[in-house]
């Protein structure tokens, strides 16, 4: 469980309301900082893939 997930979701909603393009992805079964502790897990691979795709979209690549 990520202790910040509700805060993060609320923040993402406010960004959308203010017209800021953003994405929010909930990855279930993980905790805050999981990607650092478990760098080879399937969830970390999913997170990295989502981040790469978002950056490519934002940079127009």
N, C-alpha and C positions, 0 to 999 in steps of 0.2 A: 504494500500500500504506500502510495506517495502522499506524504502529508501536505504537499502543496497543490495537489491536483484540483481541488475546488477553487483555490485562489487563481491558479493558472487558467482554468476554464472561464472564470468570471472576467479575468483580464482580457482573454481572447475575445469574449463577447463584446466587451467595451470597445476594443479596437475595431471590430466589424461595424458596430453602431457608428463609430466615428469615421468610417470610410477607409480604414487602413486594411490593405489586403493581408490576410493571415490565415494560417491553418492551425487546427488543433487536432492532435491525434492521441487517443487514449490507448496505451499499451497495457493490457491487463496482466496481472500477476507479477508486476515488478515494483521496485521501491526506488526512491529518489537516489540517483547516483549509480543505478544498476549497471549502466554502460561502462563505468570506470572499474567497478568491481568484477564484472563478468563480461569482458570485452569480446569473447567469442560465442556468446549465447545467441540463440535464434532471435531473441527480443532485441539485442543490441544490433544484430545485423539488420533487422527491420527498421530500427531507429535510424541507423546510418543511411539506409536506402531512402527513407522518407526525407531525411535532411539533404542528401545529394540531389534528389529530384526537385525539392523545393528551391534549392539554390540555382539549379539549372533553369527553372521557370523564371525566377526573379532576374537572373542575369541574361535571359533571352537566348540561352544555348540549347 
